[in-house]
């Protein structure tokens, strides 16, 4: 009986709850602002590029002045994402300076008349602003005396596509006291990627991903001294050991598997003083070798990875210790014969060519010595060159004198004109051929206060060619019919660095 009475009580409660609510309520449906149209599932772009997302709205009787817009971003896949404001415009049209990552771009519209907010999310993938094959440019900021920025020139970039001022766009400031770039990457892991700006008062390490943020002091490639003038940063062929030339002295650093710190200053066997002003790198069956010009002692110095010490290259019939004091180095590096050579200008303006190699007649252990010396004729004008670069597959050398690029045959000391820019304001800063195939050469130059990067298609002996008649087919996306093109304009170019990788 109690059971039935309990059920009746429950049914009575339900009956009371079902009585019609006679309150004075407004049941009119409220139309809200809606977002119409179709949008990309993922927006993919490089850091520094502009992202445009035009929005179509259905206002449903409301006025747009009643709406407040917000574009906010957060890195995806975080447990507690923190959103940051990017824009308050109806449409999104901004230059993306976010570090490479996958982002949730949240768009919100708050209706101030109703207090309701409408949301829409977009997936944005920001990738590295620097592709695998590219050139980095250190450019002077206009109107300043010691401020610089970074830009890029991609290998197959069309006119107008290069990215500009990558550093300042993210940091809101410029690089101070810069003079050159150094870059190397030894692995797909960003831990082994390094980009440095060498400065008169040390060096800064920049982000390996986007080259835009300065690392913390603990993450510097090395610990700069208080007033350290960094001239060069060197690696061997396998990027396994590192060297710093600072204040004219060679510092041998630890390997890539340990923290990068300023190395121990190396001394010569006789403890004599030296001042390194340039170097050349060579790699053969016996390992890596570096030849340095000691301008103070007027001699060549040698570092061999096998010996792991700094030594003096002995005098012979081709070279005498002491004669190279205050020589200026035009180029030191590997020739087409896979040997090391140097082009050096003396105080009188004469250009000397020195060839290096192993003397197998001296008995084991064989010595690395100067094996040849010649003087380049004055009429070649190599002493006036602003940039020099050897052709890797011939005995020809490219060099720039004002607005002309010449090709010098070092076997006959005769030259032919490679290209004439026909502009007295042209000054060539640097030239580079990126690989052994040698079918493309890149030239960084300035015309007044503006910089440009030219890409030339060249033949097997270094002469310019119509790419349609070349030995190598053009990429499908780059169907050019002229032998060169220019990228830019940039701000005045100070240095051009090829971003090479070993993987």
Protein Blocks (a to p, Z undefined) as FASTA:
>chain_A
ZZmmmmmmmmmmmmmmmpccfbdcdfbdcdddddedjddfbdcddehiacdddddddekh
pafklpccddddddehifbacdddfbfcfbdcdddfbdcdddddddddddfknopacddd
dddddddfbdfbdcddddddehiakbccdddddfklcehkacehkllmmnopacehiabd
cdddfbfbfklgccddddfkbcadddfklopaccdfklgfbdcdfblcdfbdcddfkopa
ccddeehiacddddfkbccddddddddfklpacddfbdcddddfkopcdddddfknopac
dddfklopacdddddfkbcehjlgoiacfbgcddfkopacdddddfkopacdddddddfk
nopadddddfbdcdddfklommmpcbdcddfkbcbdcddehjaccdddfklopacdfbdg
hpakbccfbdcdfbfnopaccddddehjaccdddddddfkopacdfklmmbdcdfklccf
bfbdceddddddfbdcddddfZZ
